Amino acid sequence: MKYLTNKGELIYVPSQTLLHTIDGQGNVNNYMKICDPANLLVTEVHERTYEILYHGKKWLVEKDKTYGVKND
């Protein structure tokens, strides 16, 4: 289920999703594909991406590749 996610919330990122970082000019300077699905913490919300924590580092992930985590 897709819905708006805010800073400090968790998102579900499926396996084989590409994560990336950008340099000061906005160019991708590092990327990786996650092997296993994960619930990850959103540290910043951008127009098309979320900044998330993955293995202690900050990465960007495209919003349309993620799913919200419902907290009941």
C-alpha positions in Angstrom: 0.0 0.0 0.0 1.4 3.4 -1.0 0.9 6.4 1.1 2.8 9.5 2.2 5.7 8.8 4.6 7.2 11.3 6.9 10.7 11.8 8.4 11.1 9.4 11.3 8.8 6.7 9.9 9.7 3.3 8.5 9.3 2.3 4.8 9.5 -1.2 3.3 12.1 -1.5 0.6 11.8 -4.7 -1.5 14.9 -6.8 -2.4 16.7 -5.8 -5.6 15.9 -2.1 -5.0 18.7 0.3 -6.1 20.0 2.8 -3.4 22.2 5.7 -4.3 24.1 8.7 -3.0 24.7 12.0 -4.7 27.5 14.6 -4.8 27.3 18.3 -4.3 26.2 18.8 -8.0 23.4 16.3 -7.7 25.2 13.5 -9.7 25.0 9.9 -8.5 28.4 9.0 -7.0 27.7 5.7 -5.4 25.0 3.0 -5.7 24.1 -0.4 -4.6 21.3 -3.0 -4.9 19.9 -4.4 -1.6 19.8 -8.2 -1.6 17.1 -8.7 1.1 13.9 -6.7 1.7 14.1 -4.3 4.6 12.1 -1.9 6.8 14.2 1.3 6.9 14.1 4.6 8.7 13.4 7.7 6.7 15.8 10.5 7.7 14.7 13.1 5.1 11.9 13.4 2.6 12.7 14.9 -0.9 10.5 15.5 -3.9 11.1 12.1 -5.6 13.3 10.3 -3.0 13.6 9.3 0.6 16.9 9.5 2.5 17.1 6.3 4.5 19.5 4.6 6.8 20.9 1.3 5.6 23.7 -0.5 7.4 24.6 2.8 9.3 24.9 4.9 6.1 22.5 7.4 4.5 21.2 6.5 1.1 18.6 7.8 -1.3 15.8 5.5 -2.6 13.1 6.5 -5.2 9.7 6.9 -3.5 8.0 4.9 -6.2 10.1 1.8 -5.3 9.0 1.8 -1.6 5.9 1.0 0.4 4.7 2.5 3.7 4.8 0.4 6.9 1.5 0.5 8.7 1.8 0.8 12.5 -1.3 -0.6 14.2 
